[in-house]
Amino acid sequence: MTTTTVIIFVLDDQRYALSIHCVETILRAAALARPFEAPDLLFGILNLGGTFIPVINIRKQFGLPGKELQLSDRIIIARTSRYIVGFVADAVEDVAEIAGEPLNASVDIFPEMEKFLAGISKFNGHTVLIYDIDTLFPEQRIKPLADALPQPTEGTL
């Protein structure tokens, strides 16, 4: 079984993992601009050094109850094959090397999330749901959000 290095993040006491290779940075919670009439999938917009990054409402995508941004939350900035996106996690638990097992028919957990899953593993006694960044944030869902963002201008900080 092959192992991969992942970042493990938490939403409502459940652990999730993404390959460390797609994670650009992790930020403390910050105020996000929320455009008027923004789609529900868009949590807000983050201006990171003049680059505007859509922050996806991953809780909405997973069918989890919404919650307000907390000071203890983390914003994970990740690179898909075409876009840079962010999402809010309750916490970032660890960077670890784990062995993912493919899903099988006996796995019947979190039906809203199953379509995004790439595998499942265990870490420190917890089940970890492993995601592929391009499945988690498919281009057809991200492109309209990214295309609507302001474009950086030269000299913007």
VEXDREN-2710 file (C-alpha; in Angstrom, 1 decimal):
% VEXDREN-2710
k/r/px/py/pz
1/MET/0.0/0.0/0.0
2/THR/1.5/3.4/-1.0
3/THR/1.6/6.3/1.4
4/THR/1.2/9.9/0.7
5/THR/1.9/13.1/2.7
6/VAL/-1.3/15.0/3.5
7/ILE/-2.5/17.8/5.5
8/ILE/-5.2/16.7/8.0
9/PHE/-7.9/19.3/8.7
10/VAL/-11.0/19.1/10.9
11/LEU/-14.7/20.1/10.3
12/ASP/-17.1/19.2/13.2
13/ASP/-14.8/16.6/14.8
14/GLN/-14.3/14.7/11.5
15/ARG/-10.8/14.5/9.9
16/TYR/-10.2/15.2/6.2
17/ALA/-7.0/15.0/4.2
18/LEU/-5.6/16.7/1.1
19/SER/-2.2/16.0/-0.5
20/ILE/0.3/18.4/0.9
21/HIS/1.5/19.1/-2.7
22/CYS/-1.7/21.1/-3.5
23/VAL/-1.7/23.2/-0.3
24/GLU/-0.1/26.6/-0.9
25/THR/-0.5/28.1/2.6
26/ILE/-2.6/28.0/5.8
27/LEU/-3.8/31.3/7.3
28/ARG/-5.4/32.3/10.5
29/ALA/-9.0/33.3/10.1
30/ALA/-9.4/36.7/8.5
31/ALA/-12.3/38.9/7.5
32/LEU/-13.5/38.0/4.0
33/ALA/-15.3/40.2/1.6
34/ARG/-18.6/38.8/0.6
35/PRO/-20.0/40.2/-2.6
36/PHE/-23.6/41.2/-2.8
37/GLU/-25.7/38.3/-4.2
38/ALA/-22.8/35.9/-4.1
39/PRO/-23.6/32.3/-4.7
40/ASP/-24.0/30.1/-1.5
41/LEU/-20.9/28.2/-2.5
42/LEU/-18.8/31.3/-2.1
43/PHE/-17.9/31.9/1.6
44/GLY/-16.1/35.1/0.6
45/ILE/-13.1/36.6/-1.2
46/LEU/-9.6/36.9/0.2
47/ASN/-7.1/39.4/-1.1
48/LEU/-3.7/37.8/-0.7
49/GLY/-1.0/40.2/-1.9
50/GLY/-3.2/41.6/-4.6
51/THR/-4.5/38.2/-5.8
52/PHE/-8.1/37.6/-5.2
53/ILE/-8.9/34.1/-4.1
54/PRO/-12.4/32.6/-3.9
55/VAL/-13.0/31.0/-0.5
56/ILE/-15.3/28.2/-1.0
57/ASN/-18.0/27.2/1.6
58/ILE/-16.8/23.7/2.0
59/ARG/-19.4/23.1/4.7
60/LYS/-22.2/23.9/2.2
61/GLN/-20.5/21.6/-0.4
62/PHE/-20.4/18.7/2.1
63/GLY/-24.0/19.3/3.4
64/LEU/-22.8/20.3/6.9
65/PRO/-24.5/22.9/9.0
66/GLY/-23.2/26.4/8.5
67/LYS/-21.3/28.3/11.1
68/GLU/-19.9/31.7/11.5
69/LEU/-16.1/32.3/11.0
70/GLN/-14.3/31.9/14.3
71/LEU/-10.9/33.4/15.3
72/SER/-9.6/29.8/15.8
73/ASP/-10.5/28.7/12.2
74/ARG/-7.9/28.3/9.5
75/ILE/-8.2/29.2/5.8
76/ILE/-6.4/26.7/3.7
77/ILE/-5.2/28.0/0.3
78/ALA/-4.9/25.2/-2.2
79/ARG/-4.1/24.9/-5.9
80/THR/-6.3/22.8/-8.2
81/SER/-5.1/22.0/-11.6
82/ARG/-6.5/25.4/-12.9
83/TYR/-7.3/27.6/-9.9
84/ILE/-6.2/28.7/-6.5
85/VAL/-9.0/28.4/-4.0
86/GLY/-9.4/28.7/-0.3
87/PHE/-11.7/27.1/2.2
88/VAL/-12.3/27.4/5.9
89/ALA/-11.5/24.5/8.3
90/ASP/-12.2/24.4/12.0
91/ALA/-8.6/23.4/12.6
92/VAL/-5.5/22.0/10.9
93/GLU/-4.5/19.0/12.9
94/ASP/-1.3/17.7/11.3
95/VAL/0.9/17.0/8.3
96/ALA/1.3/13.3/8.2
97/GLU/2.1/10.4/6.0
98/ILE/-0.9/8.0/5.6
99/ALA/-1.8/5.0/3.6
100/GLY/-5.2/5.5/1.9
101/GLU/-7.5/2.6/1.2
102/PRO/-9.8/2.8/-1.8
103/LEU/-13.5/3.1/-1.0
104/ASN/-15.6/0.0/-1.4
105/ALA/-19.3/-0.7/-1.4
106/SER/-19.3/-1.3/2.4
107/VAL/-18.4/2.3/3.0
108/ASP/-21.7/4.1/3.6
109/ILE/-20.7/7.3/5.4
110/PHE/-21.5/10.9/4.7
111/PRO/-23.5/10.5/1.5
112/GLU/-23.1/14.2/0.6
113/MET/-19.3/13.9/0.7
114/GLU/-18.9/10.5/-0.9
115/LYS/-18.7/11.8/-4.4
116/PHE/-15.7/13.9/-3.5
117/LEU/-13.8/11.0/-1.7
118/ALA/-10.6/9.5/-3.1
119/GLY/-9.9/7.2/-0.2
120/ILE/-10.1/6.6/3.5
121/SER/-7.5/6.1/6.2
122/LYS/-6.9/6.1/10.0
123/PHE/-4.7/8.6/11.9
124/ASN/-4.3/8.7/15.7
125/GLY/-7.4/6.6/16.1
126/HIS/-9.6/8.7/13.9
127/THR/-11.1/8.0/10.5
128/VAL/-9.6/10.3/7.8
129/LEU/-11.5/11.0/4.6
130/ILE/-9.0/11.6/1.8
131/TYR/-9.8/14.0/-1.1
132/ASP/-8.4/14.8/-4.4
133/ILE/-8.2/18.5/-4.9
134/ASP/-9.7/18.5/-8.4
135/THR/-12.6/16.3/-7.4
136/LEU/-13.2/18.3/-4.3
137/PHE/-13.2/21.6/-6.2
138/PRO/-14.1/20.7/-9.8
139/GLU/-13.5/23.3/-12.5
140/GLN/-17.2/23.6/-13.5
141/ARG/-18.0/24.8/-9.9
142/ILE/-15.0/27.0/-9.4
143/LYS/-14.7/28.6/-12.8
144/PRO/-17.8/30.8/-12.5
145/LEU/-16.6/32.0/-9.0
146/ALA/-13.0/32.6/-10.2
147/ASP/-14.1/34.4/-13.3
148/ALA/-16.2/36.8/-11.3
149/LEU/-13.3/37.9/-9.1
150/PRO/-11.6/41.3/-9.6
151/GLN/-8.4/41.0/-11.5
152/PRO/-5.2/42.3/-9.8
153/THR/-3.8/45.5/-11.1
154/GLU/-0.1/46.2/-11.4
155/GLY/1.2/47.7/-8.2
156/THR/-1.6/46.3/-6.1
157/LEU/-0.4/45.1/-2.7
END
